[in-house]
Amino acid sequence: MALLFFHSPEEPVRCALEISKVLQEYPHIQMRMGVHSGPVNPVRDVNDKTNFAGSGINVAQRVLDCGDAGHILLSKHLADDLSQYRHRQPYLHDLGECEVKHGLRLHLFNLYKDNLGNPQVSNKLKRRTWNRESEIEKVAK
C-alpha cells in the first residue's frame, strides 16, 4: 500500500508513528514502512482509474524493502527535509548508505522513539553492502 502526502515532509512521519502506535494493539500484524520524498504523477490505468507512479514511489519501495517488521525507514532526502523540525531530529538514526535493487545507492535513516518503530538494524541491512560506518558497525563495537 502506498500513502501519498503533499503538504509537509512531517506528514508521512507523523502518520507512520501513529500507525506504529495503533499496531501495538495488534501484535499479530507485522508491518514495515519506507518513507521517501520525491516526484509522483497521476496516471490512468486501462480501467480509466487514477493511480500514481514515479520515482518517488519507486525509491520509497526500495527504502521499504530494506526494513523488517516494525521498522520505519526514511531516505536521506526525507531526513534532510525533516531537519527543519528540531523535535524530530533525536528520533532519526543514521544507518549509512547501501546498495539496493538495480544498483541504486540509498542513504537510510531509522525512525524510532519510545516504543514506536524498531530500533534494531534490520536483518536485510546486515546483509547489504555498506559504504561508510553505520549503525551496524557502531552496534558491533
Buried (B, 14 or more C-beta within 10 A) or exposed (E): EEEEBEEEBBBBBEBBBEBBEEBEEEEEEEBBBBBBBBEBEEEEEEEEEEEEBBEBBBBBBBBBBBBBEBBBBBBBBBBBBBEEBEEBEEBBBBBBBBEBEEEEEBBBBBBBBEEBBBBBBBEBBBEBEBEEEBBBEEEEE
